[in-house]
């Protein structure tokens, strides 16, 4: 394996070969979405510089924004201390990450008691 890719061996994928990936705006740190990645989607992301994920519902590789034009240009890629979650710092083209048309998938706020 390429020396630059040895970090991939440290990642802990689940039983389905997937790892959660958080997409975060690289400028203002807004969490835009959470998706899943496998080895192939990580490879495609590294090769193209654009986010690729694994669609659990469609069971296929998914190039984010391929049909909508709202691609995610990857500016940085991190993995957490347990090596079981990825963080993609991205530039969200078109400022829309959610399939609903919202900027972020996290718009359902829960009311908490004071």
C-alpha distances in whole Angstrom, upper triangle without the diagonal:
4,6,8,7,7,10,10,9,13,15,17,18,22,23,22,19,20,20,23,23,26,26,29,30,29,33,35,32,34,32,32,30,28,26,23,19,17,13,15,17,15,13,16,17,15,15,19,20,22,22,21,22,23,26,27,31,30,27,25,23,25,24,27,30,29,33,35,33,32,29,27,25,22,23,21,19,19,19,22,22,22,19,20,22,20,23,22,25,26,29,31,32,36,36,36,33,35,36,39,40,39,37,36,36,37,41,42,44,45,49,49,52,53
4,5,5,7,10,10,11,14,16,19,20,23,25,25,21,21,21,24,23,25,25,27,29,27,30,33,31,33,31,31,30,28,26,24,20,18,14,15,17,14,12,15,16,13,13,17,18,20,21,21,22,23,27,29,32,31,28,26,23,25,24,26,29,28,32,34,32,31,27,25,23,20,21,19,17,18,18,21,22,22,19,21,22,20,22,21,23,24,27,29,30,34,34,34,32,34,35,39,39,38,36,35,35,37,40,42,43,45,48,48,52,53
4,5,5,9,10,11,13,15,19,20,24,26,26,22,22,21,24,23,25,25,27,28,26,29,32,30,32,30,31,30,28,27,25,21,20,16,18,19,16,14,18,18,14,15,19,19,22,22,22,24,25,29,30,34,33,30,28,25,27,26,28,30,30,34,35,33,32,28,26,24,21,21,18,17,17,17,20,20,21,18,21,21,19,21,21,23,24,27,29,31,35,35,35,33,35,37,40,40,39,36,35,35,37,40,42,43,45,48,48,51,51
4,6,7,9,11,13,14,18,19,23,25,25,21,21,20,22,20,22,22,23,25,22,26,28,26,28,27,28,27,25,24,22,19,18,15,16,17,14,12,15,15,11,13,16,15,18,19,19,21,23,27,28,32,31,29,26,23,24,23,24,27,27,31,32,30,29,25,22,20,17,17,15,13,14,15,18,19,20,16,19,19,17,18,17,19,21,23,26,28,31,31,32,29,32,33,37,36,36,33,32,32,33,37,39,40,42,45,45,48,49
4,5,6,8,10,11,15,16,20,22,21,17,17,16,19,18,20,21,22,24,22,26,28,26,28,26,26,25,23,21,19,16,14,11,13,14,11,10,13,13,10,12,15,15,17,17,17,18,20,23,25,28,28,25,23,20,22,21,22,26,26,29,30,29,27,24,21,20,16,17,15,12,13,13,16,17,18,14,16,17,15,16,16,18,20,23,25,27,30,30,30,28,30,31,35,35,34,32,30,30,32,35,37,38,40,43,43,46,47
4,5,6,8,10,13,15,19,21,21,17,18,17,19,19,21,22,24,26,24,28,30,27,29,27,28,27,24,23,20,17,16,13,15,16,13,13,16,16,13,16,19,18,21,20,20,20,21,25,26,30,30,27,25,23,24,24,25,29,29,32,33,32,30,27,24,23,19,20,17,14,14,13,15,16,16,13,15,16,15,17,18,20,22,26,28,30,33,33,33,30,32,33,37,37,36,34,32,32,33,37,38,39,40,44,43,46,47
4,5,5,7,11,13,17,19,20,16,16,14,16,16,18,19,21,23,22,25,27,24,26,24,25,23,21,20,18,15,14,12,15,15,12,12,16,15,13,16,18,17,19,18,18,19,20,23,24,28,28,26,24,22,23,23,23,27,28,31,32,30,28,25,22,21,17,18,14,11,10,9,12,12,12,9,12,13,12,14,15,17,20,23,25,28,31,30,30,27,29,31,34,34,33,31,29,29,29,33,35,36,37,40,40,42,43
4,5,5,9,10,14,16,16,13,13,11,14,14,17,18,20,23,22,26,27,24,26,23,24,22,19,18,15,12,11,8,11,12,9,10,13,13,11,14,17,16,18,16,16,16,17,20,21,25,25,22,21,18,20,20,21,25,25,29,30,29,27,24,21,20,17,18,15,12,11,10,12,14,13,9,11,12,11,14,15,18,19,23,24,27,30,29,29,26,27,29,32,32,32,30,28,27,28,32,33,35,36,39,39,42,43
4,6,8,10,14,16,16,13,14,13,16,16,19,21,24,26,25,29,30,27,29,26,27,25,22,20,17,14,12,10,14,15,12,13,17,16,15,17,20,20,21,20,19,18,19,22,23,26,26,23,23,21,23,23,24,28,28,32,33,32,30,27,25,24,21,22,19,15,14,12,14,14,13,10,12,13,13,17,18,21,23,27,28,31,34,33,32,29,30,32,35,36,35,33,31,30,31,35,36,37,38,41,41,44,45
4,7,10,13,15,17,13,14,12,15,15,18,20,22,25,24,28,29,25,27,24,25,24,21,20,17,15,14,12,16,16,14,15,18,18,16,19,22,21,22,20,20,19,19,23,23,27,27,24,24,22,24,24,25,29,30,33,33,33,31,27,25,24,21,21,18,14,12,9,11,10,9,6,9,11,12,15,17,20,22,26,28,30,34,32,32,28,30,31,34,35,34,32,29,29,29,33,34,35,35,38,38,41,42
4,6,10,13,14,10,10,8,11,12,15,17,19,23,22,26,27,23,24,22,22,20,17,16,13,11,10,10,14,14,11,13,16,16,15,18,20,20,20,18,17,16,16,19,19,23,24,21,21,19,20,21,22,26,27,30,30,30,28,25,22,22,19,20,17,13,11,8,9,10,8,5,6,8,9,12,15,18,20,24,25,28,31,29,29,25,26,28,31,32,31,29,26,25,26,30,31,31,32,35,35,38,39
4,7,10,11,9,9,7,10,12,15,18,21,24,24,28,28,25,25,22,23,20,17,16,13,11,11,11,15,15,13,16,19,18,18,21,23,22,22,19,18,16,16,19,18,22,23,20,20,19,21,22,23,27,28,30,31,31,29,26,24,24,21,23,19,16,14,10,10,11,8,6,5,8,10,14,16,20,22,26,27,30,32,31,29,26,26,28,30,32,31,29,26,25,25,29,30,31,31,34,34,37,38
4,7,7,5,5,5,9,11,15,18,21,24,25,28,29,25,25,22,22,19,15,13,10,9,8,9,12,13,12,14,17,17,18,20,22,22,21,18,16,14,13,15,14,18,19,16,17,16,18,20,21,24,25,28,29,29,27,25,22,23,21,23,20,16,15,12,13,14,11,9,7,9,11,14,16,20,22,25,26,28,31,29,28,24,24,25,28,30,29,28,25,23,24,28,28,30,30,34,33,37,38
4,5,5,5,6,9,13,16,19,22,26,27,30,30,26,26,22,23,19,16,14,10,11,10,12,15,15,15,17,19,19,21,23,25,24,23,20,18,15,13,15,13,16,18,15,17,17,19,21,22,25,26,28,29,30,28,26,24,26,23,25,23,19,18,15,15,16,13,11,8,10,13,16,19,22,24,27,27,30,32,30,28,25,24,25,28,30,29,28,25,23,24,27,27,29,29,32,32,35,37
4,5,7,10,12,16,19,22,25,29,30,34,34,30,29,26,26,22,18,16,13,13,11,13,16,16,17,19,21,22,23,25,27,27,26,22,20,17,14,16,13,16,18,15,17,18,20,23,24,27,28,30,31,32,30,28,27,28,26,29,26,23,21,18,19,20,16,15,12,14,17,20,22,26,27,30,30,32,34,33,31,27,27,27,29,32,31,31,28,26,27,30,30,31,31,35,35,38,40
4,6,9,12,15,18,21,24,27,29,32,32,29,28,25,24,20,17,14,11,10,9,11,13,14,15,17,19,19,21,23,24,25,23,20,17,14,11,12,10,13,14,11,13,14,16,19,21,24,24,26,28,29,27,25,24,26,24,27,25,22,21,19,19,21,18,16,13,14,16,19,21,25,25,28,28,30,32,31,28,25,24,24,27,29,29,29,26,24,25,28,28,30,31,34,35,38,40
4,7,10,13,17,19,23,26,27,30,31,28,27,24,23,20,16,13,10,8,6,8,10,11,12,14,16,16,18,20,21,22,21,18,15,12,10,12,11,15,15,12,13,13,15,18,19,23,23,25,27,28,26,24,23,24,22,24,22,19,18,16,17,19,16,14,11,13,14,17,18,22,23,26,26,28,31,30,28,24,24,24,27,29,29,28,26,24,25,29,29,31,32,35,36,39,41
4,7,9,13,16,19,22,23,27,27,24,23,20,19,16,13,10,6,5,5,8,10,10,10,13,15,15,16,19,20,20,18,15,13,10,8,10,9,13,14,12,12,12,13,16,17,20,21,23,24,25,23,21,20,21,19,22,20,16,16,14,15,17,15,12,9,10,11,14,15,19,20,23,23,25,27,26,24,21,21,21,24,26,26,25,22,20,22,25,26,27,28,32,32,36,38
4,6,10,13,16,20,21,24,24,21,20,17,17,14,10,9,6,5,6,9,12,10,10,13,15,14,16,18,19,19,17,14,13,10,9,12,12,15,17,14,15,14,15,16,16,20,21,24,24,25,22,20,18,19,17,19,17,13,13,10,11,14,12,9,6,6,7,11,12,16,18,21,21,24,26,25,23,19,19,21,23,25,24,23,20,19,20,23,24,25,26,30,30,33,35
4,7,10,13,17,18,21,21,18,17,13,14,10,7,6,5,6,9,12,14,12,11,15,16,14,16,19,20,18,17,13,12,10,10,12,11,15,16,15,16,14,14,16,15,18,20,22,22,23,20,18,16,18,16,18,16,13,12,10,11,14,12,10,7,5,6,9,11,14,15,19,18,21,23,22,20,16,16,18,20,22,21,20,17,15,16,19,20,22,23,26,27,30,32
4,6,10,13,14,18,18,15,14,11,11,8,6,5,5,6,10,12,14,11,10,14,14,12,14,17,17,15,14,10,10,8,10,12,13,16,17,16,16,14,13,14,13,16,18,21,20,20,17,15,13,14,12,14,13,10,10,9,10,14,14,11,9,6,5,6,7,10,12,15,15,18,20,19,17,14,15,16,19,20,19,17,14,14,15,18,20,21,23,26,27,30,32
4,6,10,12,15,14,11,10,7,8,6,5,7,9,10,14,16,17,14,13,17,17,14,16,19,18,16,14,11,12,11,13,14,15,18,19,19,19,17,15,15,13,16,19,21,20,20,16,15,12,14,12,13,12,10,10,10,11,15,15,13,11,8,6,5,6,8,10,13,13,16,18,16,15,12,13,15,18,18,16,14,11,11,12,15,17,18,20,24,24,28,29
4,7,9,12,12,9,9,6,6,5,6,8,10,11,15,17,17,14,13,16,16,13,15,18,16,14,12,9,11,11,14,15,17,19,20,20,19,17,14,13,11,13,16,18,17,16,13,12,9,10,9,11,10,10,11,12,14,17,18,16,15,11,9,6,5,6,7,9,9,13,15,13,12,9,11,14,16,16,14,12,10,10,12,15,17,19,21,25,26,29,30
4,6,9,8,6,6,4,5,7,9,11,14,15,19,20,21,17,16,19,19,15,17,20,18,15,13,12,14,14,17,19,21,22,23,24,23,20,18,17,14,15,19,21,19,18,14,13,10,11,10,10,10,10,11,13,14,18,19,18,17,13,11,7,6,5,6,8,9,13,14,12,12,10,12,16,17,17,14,11,9,11,12,14,17,18,21,24,24,28,29
4,6,6,5,5,6,7,10,12,15,17,18,21,23,23,19,18,21,20,16,18,20,18,15,14,13,16,17,20,21,23,25,26,26,25,22,19,17,14,15,19,21,18,17,13,12,9,10,10,9,10,12,13,16,17,21,22,21,20,17,14,10,8,6,5,6,7,10,12,9,11,10,13,16,18,16,14,10,10,13,13,15,19,19,22,25,26,29,30
4,6,6,8,10,10,13,15,17,19,19,22,23,23,20,18,21,20,16,17,19,18,14,14,13,17,18,22,23,26,27,28,28,27,24,21,19,16,17,20,23,21,19,15,14,11,10,9,7,8,10,12,15,17,20,22,21,21,17,14,11,8,5,5,6,9,12,14,12,14,13,17,20,21,20,18,14,13,16,17,19,22,23,26,28,29,32,32
4,6,8,11,12,15,18,20,22,23,26,27,27,24,22,24,23,20,20,23,21,17,17,17,20,22,25,26,29,30,31,31,30,27,24,22,19,19,23,25,22,20,17,16,13,12,12,10,11,14,16,19,20,23,25,24,24,21,18,14,12,8,8,8,10,13,14,12,15,15,18,21,22,20,18,14,14,17,17,19,23,23,26,28,29,32,31
4,6,9,11,14,17,20,22,23,27,28,29,25,24,26,25,22,23,25,23,20,19,18,22,22,26,26,29,30,31,32,30,28,25,23,20,20,24,25,23,21,18,18,15,15,15,13,14,16,17,19,20,23,25,24,24,20,18,14,13,10,10,10,11,14,15,12,14,14,17,21,21,19,16,13,12,16,15,16,20,19,22,24,25,28,27
4,6,9,12,14,17,19,20,24,25,26,23,21,24,24,20,21,24,22,19,18,17,20,20,23,24,26,27,29,29,28,26,23,22,19,20,23,25,23,21,18,17,14,15,13,12,12,13,14,16,16,19,21,21,20,17,15,11,11,8,9,11,12,15,16,13,15,14,16,20,20,19,16,13,11,14,13,15,18,18,21,23,23,26,26
4,6,9,12,15,18,20,24,26,26,23,22,25,24,20,22,25,23,20,18,16,19,19,22,22,24,25,27,28,27,25,22,21,17,18,22,23,21,20,16,16,14,15,15,14,15,15,16,18,18,21,22,22,21,17,15,12,12,10,10,11,11,14,15,11,12,11,13,17,17,16,13,9,8,10,10,11,15,15,18,20,21,24,24
4,6,8,12,15,17,20,23,23,20,19,23,22,19,21,24,22,19,17,15,17,16,19,19,20,22,24,24,24,22,19,19,16,17,21,22,20,19,16,15,13,15,14,14,14,14,14,15,15,19,20,19,18,14,13,10,10,9,10,12,11,15,16,12,12,10,11,15,16,15,12,10,7,8,8,11,13,14,16,19,20,24,24
4,7,10,14,16,19,22,22,18,18,22,20,17,20,22,20,18,15,13,15,14,17,17,18,19,21,22,21,20,17,16,12,14,17,18,16,16,12,12,11,13,13,14,15,15,16,17,18,21,22,21,19,15,14,11,10,10,9,10,9,12,13,10,9,6,7,11,12,12,9,7,4,6,7,10,13,14,17,20,22,26,27
4,7,10,13,17,19,20,16,16,20,19,16,19,21,20,18,15,12,13,12,14,13,15,16,18,19,18,17,14,14,11,13,16,17,16,16,13,13,11,14,14,16,16,15,15,16,17,20,20,19,17,13,12,10,10,11,11,13,11,14,15,12,10,7,7,10,12,12,11,9,6,5,7,11,13,15,17,21,22,26,27
4,7,10,14,17,17,14,15,18,18,15,18,21,20,18,15,12,12,10,11,11,12,14,16,16,16,15,13,14,12,15,17,19,18,19,15,15,13,15,14,17,16,14,14,14,14,18,17,16,13,10,10,9,10,12,12,15,14,17,18,16,14,10,10,12,14,15,14,13,10,8,9,13,14,16,18,22,23,27,28
4,7,10,14,14,11,12,16,15,13,16,19,18,17,14,10,10,7,8,8,9,11,13,13,13,12,10,12,10,13,16,17,17,18,15,14,13,15,14,17,16,14,15,14,15,19,18,16,13,10,10,10,11,13,13,16,15,17,19,17,15,11,11,12,15,16,16,15,12,11,13,16,17,20,21,25,26,30,32
4,7,10,11,9,10,13,13,12,15,18,18,17,15,11,9,6,5,7,8,11,12,11,11,10,10,12,12,15,17,19,19,20,18,16,14,17,15,18,17,14,14,13,15,18,16,14,11,9,9,11,12,15,15,18,17,20,22,20,18,15,15,15,18,20,20,19,16,14,16,20,21,23,24,28,29,32,34
4,7,8,6,6,10,10,10,12,14,15,15,13,10,7,5,5,8,10,13,13,11,11,9,9,11,12,15,16,19,20,20,18,16,14,16,14,17,16,13,13,12,15,18,16,13,11,10,9,11,11,15,15,18,18,20,22,22,20,16,17,18,21,22,22,21,19,17,19,23,24,26,28,31,32,36,37
4,5,5,6,9,10,11,12,14,16,16,15,12,9,7,6,10,11,14,14,11,10,9,11,13,14,18,18,21,22,23,21,19,17,18,16,19,18,14,15,14,16,19,17,14,12,11,11,14,14,18,18,21,21,23,26,25,23,20,20,21,24,25,26,25,22,21,23,27,28,30,31,35,35,39,41
4,6,5,6,9,10,11,12,14,15,15,13,11,10,9,13,14,18,17,14,13,11,13,14,16,20,19,22,24,24,23,20,18,19,16,19,17,14,15,14,17,19,17,14,13,13,12,15,15,19,19,22,22,24,27,27,26,22,23,24,27,28,28,27,25,24,26,30,31,33,34,38,39,42,44
4,5,5,6,8,10,10,12,14,13,12,9,9,9,12,14,17,15,13,10,8,10,11,14,17,17,20,22,21,21,18,17,17,16,19,18,15,17,17,20,22,21,17,16,16,14,17,16,19,19,21,21,23,25,26,24,21,22,23,26,27,28,26,25,24,27,30,31,34,35,39,40,44,45
4,5,5,6,9,10,10,11,10,8,5,5,6,10,12,15,14,12,10,7,8,8,11,14,14,17,19,18,17,14,13,14,13,16,15,13,15,15,18,21,20,17,15,14,12,14,13,16,15,18,18,19,22,22,21,18,19,19,23,23,24,23,21,21,23,26,28,30,32,36,37,41,42
4,5,5,6,9,10,10,10,8,7,8,9,13,15,18,18,16,13,10,11,11,13,16,16,20,21,20,19,15,13,13,11,14,13,10,12,12,15,18,18,14,14,12,10,12,11,14,14,17,18,19,23,22,22,19,20,21,25,25,25,23,22,21,23,27,29,31,33,36,37,40,42
4,5,5,6,9,10,11,10,9,10,12,15,18,21,19,17,14,11,13,12,14,17,17,20,22,21,20,17,15,15,13,15,14,12,14,15,18,21,21,17,17,16,13,15,14,16,16,19,20,21,24,25,24,21,23,24,27,27,28,26,25,25,27,30,32,34,36,40,41,44,46
4,5,5,6,8,8,8,6,9,11,14,17,20,18,16,13,9,10,9,11,14,13,17,19,17,17,14,13,12,11,15,15,13,16,17,20,23,23,19,19,18,15,16,14,16,15,17,17,18,21,22,21,19,21,21,25,25,25,24,23,23,26,29,31,33,36,39,40,44,45
4,5,5,5,5,5,5,8,11,14,17,20,19,18,15,11,11,9,10,13,13,17,18,16,15,11,10,9,8,11,11,10,13,14,18,21,21,18,18,16,12,13,10,12,11,13,14,16,19,19,19,16,19,20,23,23,23,21,20,21,23,26,29,31,33,37,38,41,42
4,6,5,8,8,9,12,14,18,21,23,22,21,18,14,14,12,14,16,16,20,21,19,18,14,12,11,9,11,10,9,12,14,18,21,21,17,18,16,13,13,11,13,13,15,17,18,21,22,22,20,22,23,27,26,26,24,23,24,26,29,32,33,36,39,40,43,44
4,6,8,10,10,13,16,19,22,24,23,21,18,14,14,12,14,16,16,20,21,19,19,15,14,12,11,13,13,13,16,18,22,24,25,21,21,20,17,17,14,16,15,17,18,18,22,23,23,21,24,25,28,27,28,26,25,26,28,32,34,36,39,42,43,47,48
4,5,8,9,13,16,18,22,24,22,21,18,14,13,10,12,13,13,16,18,15,15,11,11,9,9,12,13,13,17,19,23,26,26,23,23,21,17,17,14,15,13,14,15,15,18,20,20,18,21,22,25,24,25,23,23,24,27,29,32,34,37,40,42,45,46
4,7,9,13,16,19,22,24,23,22,19,15,14,11,12,13,13,17,18,15,14,10,8,6,5,8,10,10,14,17,20,23,24,21,21,19,15,14,11,11,10,11,12,13,17,17,18,17,20,21,24,23,23,21,21,22,24,27,30,32,35,38,39,43,43
4,7,10,14,16,19,21,20,20,17,13,11,8,8,9,10,14,14,12,11,7,5,5,5,9,11,11,15,17,20,24,25,21,21,18,15,14,10,11,9,9,10,11,14,15,15,13,16,17,21,19,20,18,18,19,22,24,27,29,32,35,37,40,41
4,7,10,12,16,18,17,17,14,11,9,6,6,9,10,13,14,12,11,7,5,7,6,10,11,10,13,15,18,22,22,19,18,15,12,11,8,10,8,10,10,11,14,15,14,11,14,15,19,18,18,16,16,16,19,22,24,26,29,33,34,38,39
4,7,10,13,15,14,13,10,7,6,4,6,9,10,13,14,13,12,9,9,10,10,14,14,13,15,16,19,23,22,19,18,15,13,13,11,13,12,14,13,14,17,17,16,13,15,15,19,19,19,18,17,17,20,23,25,28,30,34,35,39,40
4,6,9,12,11,10,9,6,5,6,7,11,12,14,15,15,14,12,11,13,12,16,16,14,15,15,18,21,20,17,15,13,12,13,11,14,14,16,15,16,19,18,16,13,14,14,18,19,19,18,17,16,18,21,23,26,28,31,33,36,38
4,6,9,9,7,6,5,6,9,10,13,14,15,17,18,17,15,15,17,16,20,19,17,18,17,19,23,21,18,16,14,13,15,14,18,17,19,18,20,22,21,19,16,16,15,19,20,21,21,19,17,20,23,24,27,28,32,33,37,39
4,5,5,5,5,6,6,10,10,13,13,14,16,18,16,15,16,19,18,22,22,20,21,20,22,25,23,21,18,16,16,17,17,20,19,21,19,20,21,21,18,15,14,13,16,18,19,20,18,16,19,21,22,25,27,31,32,36,38
4,6,5,7,9,10,13,14,17,17,18,19,21,20,19,19,22,21,25,24,22,22,21,22,25,23,21,18,17,17,19,19,22,22,24,22,23,24,24,21,18,16,15,18,20,21,22,20,17,19,22,22,25,26,30,31,35,37
4,6,8,11,11,14,15,17,17,17,18,21,20,20,20,23,24,27,27,25,25,24,25,28,26,24,21,20,20,22,21,24,23,25,23,24,24,24,21,18,16,14,16,19,20,22,20,17,20,22,22,25,26,30,32,35,38
4,5,9,9,13,14,16,15,15,17,19,19,19,20,23,23,27,27,25,26,25,27,30,28,26,23,22,21,23,22,25,24,25,23,23,24,24,21,18,17,15,18,20,22,23,21,19,22,24,24,28,29,33,35,38,41
4,7,9,13,14,17,16,17,19,21,21,20,20,23,23,26,26,24,25,24,25,28,26,24,21,20,20,22,21,25,24,26,24,25,26,26,23,20,19,17,20,23,24,25,23,21,23,26,26,29,31,34,36,40,42
4,6,10,12,15,13,15,17,19,19,17,18,20,20,24,24,22,23,23,25,28,26,23,21,20,19,21,20,23,22,23,22,22,24,24,22,19,18,17,20,22,24,24,23,21,24,26,27,30,32,36,38,41,44
4,7,10,12,11,13,16,17,16,14,15,17,17,21,21,19,21,20,23,26,25,22,20,18,17,18,17,20,19,20,19,20,22,22,20,17,17,16,20,21,23,22,21,20,23,26,27,30,32,36,37,41,43
4,6,9,8,10,12,13,13,11,12,14,15,19,19,18,20,20,23,26,25,22,20,18,17,17,15,18,16,17,16,16,18,19,16,14,14,13,17,18,19,19,18,17,20,23,25,28,30,34,35,39,41
4,6,6,9,10,10,10,8,9,11,12,16,17,16,19,20,23,27,26,23,22,19,17,17,14,16,14,15,13,13,15,16,15,12,14,13,17,17,18,18,18,17,21,23,25,28,31,34,36,40,42
4,6,8,8,8,7,5,7,10,11,15,16,16,18,20,22,26,26,23,21,18,16,15,13,14,12,12,10,10,12,13,11,9,10,10,14,14,15,14,14,14,17,20,22,25,28,31,33,37,38
4,5,5,5,4,4,7,10,13,16,18,18,21,23,25,29,29,27,25,22,19,18,15,16,13,12,9,9,10,11,9,8,10,10,13,12,14,13,14,15,18,20,23,25,29,32,34,38,39
4,6,6,7,7,10,12,15,18,20,20,23,25,28,31,31,28,27,24,21,21,18,19,16,15,13,11,13,15,13,12,14,12,16,15,17,17,18,18,22,23,26,29,32,35,38,41,43
4,6,8,9,12,15,18,21,23,24,26,28,30,34,34,31,29,26,24,23,20,21,18,17,14,13,13,15,13,13,13,11,14,13,16,17,18,18,22,23,25,29,32,35,37,41,43
4,5,8,11,14,17,20,23,23,26,28,30,34,34,31,29,26,24,22,20,20,17,15,12,10,9,12,9,10,11,9,11,10,13,13,15,16,19,20,23,26,29,32,35,39,40
4,6,9,12,15,18,21,22,25,27,29,33,33,31,29,26,23,22,18,18,15,13,10,7,8,10,10,10,12,12,14,12,14,14,16,17,20,22,24,27,31,34,36,40,41
4,7,10,13,15,18,19,22,24,26,30,30,28,27,23,20,18,15,15,12,10,7,5,5,7,6,7,9,10,12,10,11,10,12,14,17,18,21,24,27,31,33,37,38
4,6,10,13,15,16,19,21,24,28,28,25,24,21,18,16,13,13,9,8,6,5,8,9,9,8,11,12,15,13,14,12,14,15,18,20,23,26,29,32,34,38,39
4,6,9,11,12,15,18,20,24,25,22,21,18,15,13,9,9,6,6,5,6,9,9,10,8,12,13,16,15,15,12,13,14,17,19,22,25,28,31,32,36,37
4,6,9,11,15,17,20,24,25,22,22,19,15,13,9,9,5,5,7,7,11,12,13,12,15,17,20,18,18,15,16,18,20,22,26,27,30,33,35,38,39
4,6,7,11,14,17,20,22,19,19,16,12,10,6,6,4,6,9,11,14,14,15,13,17,19,22,20,20,17,16,18,20,23,26,27,30,33,34,38,38
4,7,10,14,17,20,22,19,20,17,13,11,8,6,5,7,10,12,16,15,17,16,19,22,24,22,21,18,18,20,21,24,27,28,31,34,34,38,38
4,7,10,13,16,18,16,17,14,11,8,6,5,7,10,13,16,19,18,19,17,20,23,25,24,23,20,19,20,21,24,27,28,30,33,34,37,37
4,7,10,13,15,12,13,11,7,6,5,6,9,12,15,17,21,19,20,17,20,23,25,25,23,20,19,20,21,24,27,27,30,33,33,36,37
4,7,10,12,9,11,9,6,5,7,8,11,15,17,20,23,22,22,19,22,24,27,26,25,22,20,21,21,24,26,27,29,31,31,34,35
4,7,8,6,7,6,4,6,9,11,14,18,20,23,26,24,24,21,22,25,27,28,26,24,21,21,21,25,26,27,28,31,31,34,34
4,5,5,7,6,7,8,11,13,17,20,22,25,28,26,25,22,24,26,28,29,27,24,22,21,21,24,26,26,26,29,28,31,32
4,5,8,9,10,12,15,17,20,24,26,29,32,29,29,26,27,30,32,32,30,28,25,25,24,27,28,28,28,31,30,32,33
4,5,8,10,13,16,19,22,25,27,30,33,30,30,26,27,30,32,33,31,29,26,25,24,28,28,28,28,31,30,32,33
4,6,8,11,14,17,20,23,25,28,31,29,28,25,26,28,30,31,30,27,25,24,24,28,28,29,29,32,31,34,35
4,7,10,13,17,19,23,24,27,29,27,26,23,23,25,28,29,27,26,23,21,21,25,26,26,27,30,29,32,34
4,7,10,13,16,19,20,23,26,24,23,19,20,22,24,25,24,22,19,18,18,22,23,23,24,27,27,30,32
4,7,10,12,16,17,20,23,21,20,17,18,21,23,24,22,20,18,17,18,22,23,24,25,29,29,32,33
4,6,9,13,14,18,20,18,18,15,17,20,22,22,20,18,15,16,16,20,21,22,24,27,27,31,31
4,6,10,11,14,17,15,16,13,15,18,21,20,19,16,14,15,16,20,22,23,25,29,29,33,33
4,7,9,13,16,14,15,13,16,19,21,20,18,15,14,16,16,19,22,23,26,28,29,32,33
4,6,9,12,11,12,10,14,17,19,17,16,13,13,15,16,19,22,23,26,29,30,34,34
4,6,9,8,10,10,14,17,19,16,15,12,13,16,17,19,23,24,27,30,31,35,35
4,6,5,7,7,11,13,15,13,12,9,10,13,15,17,20,22,25,28,30,34,34
4,5,7,8,12,14,15,13,13,10,13,15,18,19,23,25,28,31,33,37,37
4,5,8,11,13,14,10,11,9,12,15,17,18,21,23,27,30,32,36,36
4,7,10,12,13,9,8,6,9,12,14,15,18,20,24,26,29,32,33
4,6,8,9,6,6,4,7,9,12,13,16,18,22,25,27,31,32
4,7,9,7,7,5,6,7,10,12,15,17,21,24,26,30,31
4,5,6,5,6,6,5,9,10,12,15,19,22,24,28,30
4,5,7,9,9,8,12,12,14,18,21,24,27,30,32
4,6,9,9,8,11,11,12,16,19,22,25,28,30
4,7,9,9,12,11,14,17,20,23,26,30,31
4,5,7,9,8,11,14,17,20,23,27,28
4,7,9,9,13,15,18,21,23,27,28
4,5,7,10,12,16,19,21,24,25
4,6,8,11,14,17,20,23,25
4,6,8,11,14,16,20,21
4,6,10,12,15,19,20
4,7,10,13,16,18
4,6,9,13,15
4,6,10,12
4,7,9
4,6
4
